[in-house]
Amino acid sequence: MPPLLNPEDLAAIMGEADVRVLDVTYFLDDADDAKARRGFEEGHIPGARFLALGRLADPDSDLPMTLPPAEVFAHAMSEMGVGHADRIVLYDRSPLHSAARAWWMLTLFGAKSVALLDGGLEAWVASGHPLAVGPTGACETPGLFVAQPDLARLRTLREVRGHVEKGDAQLIDARSPGRFAGAEPEPRPGVEPGHIPTAINLPYSRLFDADGRWKAPEAIAAAFAAAGVDPARPMVATCGSGITACVLAFGAERIGGMMPVYDGSWTEWGSDPSTPKAKDA
């Protein structure tokens, strides 16, 4: 299964025994994923299940969206009826393109075949496909998800400090230019404005066309080049809290690169009084 499906591709495989479709919509400031869940119940792809992405985080971390332990992730997937060998298709209705975050976690924990629905639910509806309404019941048949973490896809605060000191990796920040420059306040209390020294700004929105679909690989490569990013050199993605950094990571793989994600991102770096911070454009 290719990593990006259009609505017709998904319609052609829906109902096959090993296909799992997950709505992974996530909004900022959405307590307990209530808004995202309501939207799912108002209309979703038939057969899809809702995965509360906001709850799929490390319960022992003070940060909003850090990676959960492998056993926590495996249990959550198994309860959803998802196995690591299944073909897993992800979609969302979020301006954050949160399906990329779920793709990154699933891929990191060893899922064999994960794809995004290009354009999300809006593209599905625009193509004339039907929606189902209402909640889904508990999964009757648990999946078998064996988590095998690939930590090469992850960067910690200590590791990013090392990259800044050594200059051995490009740090790519997915936030808006205003937040990157420190000209706009941060949405979370206690987090200073600015960016990690040496970081390069590539807003995640530049990887999408106006209709919300992913740009072609050639256009993604051009966006990387315009920002001054060389995909042939080591890269690390960062953002506000680890969500849109995963958009850059998926974009990098679309053009043959591999971009680990700094999971704590600016929420961790910007709230740590010991880290250096830059505020220039």
Secondary structure, 3 states (H helix, E strand, C coil): CCCEECHHHHHHHCCCCCEEEEECCCCCCCHHHHHHHHHHHHCECCCCEECCHHHCCCCCCCCCCCCCCHHHHHHHHHHCCCCCCCEEEEECCCCCCCHHHHHHHHHHCCCCEEEEECCHHHHHHHCCCCCECCCCCCCCCCCCCCCCCCHHHEECHHHHHHHHHHCCCEEEECCCHHHHHCCCCCCCCCCCCCECCCCEECCHHHHECCCCCECCHHHHHHHHHHHCCCCCCCEEEECCCCCCHHHHHHHHHHCCCCCCEECCHHHHHHHCCCCCCECCC
